[in-house]
Amino acid sequence: MTKHNHEADVAFIQALAELLNANELTELAVKREYGEDDSLEVRVVKQATIVQAAPMTVAAAPVAAMAPAAAAPAAAAVPEDPAQHPGAVTSPMVGTAYLAPEPGAAAFVAVGSTVAEGQTLLIVEAMKTMNHIPAPRAGTVKRILVADGTPVEYGAPLMIIE
């Protein structure tokens, strides 16, 4: 952060966020030089909402006639919100998720992998720092909710471990 007025920097960052939205951008990075050894680097990233459609199943209606009083509308299937799942591992920060330690390497875990508490599941890069995300508990990886190299927000579900 800079040695200059904090409120001016906050207003500058807010203006960048508005510029990002107004121009339908997904990322914006700026370095503001104030003088020798005094600068401000800002990276504003808009998280894309990933919607995963649940597979639909259609059941045939019974052939026997039903009495009108017994007919009731079928309840619509509501897709599960992964963030509300008790086994959800969420991102502790805003950044970019990487499933492997380096490009071309094998992923830390895959669906069906058994993990121990504290084992690295993936990396979230934030401000050029690689942050290893550990398993909060032992279990089996049931779902991986992010793709390699995608931006993530604070609190976004990354994986489901049961």
Secondary structure by P-SEA (a helix, b strand, c coil): cccccaaaaaaaaaaaaaaaaaacccbbbbbbbcccccbbbbbbbbbcbbbbbcbbbbbbcccccccccccccccccccccccccccbbbbccbbbbbcccccccccccccccccccccccbbbbcccbbbbbccccccccccccccccccccccccccccc
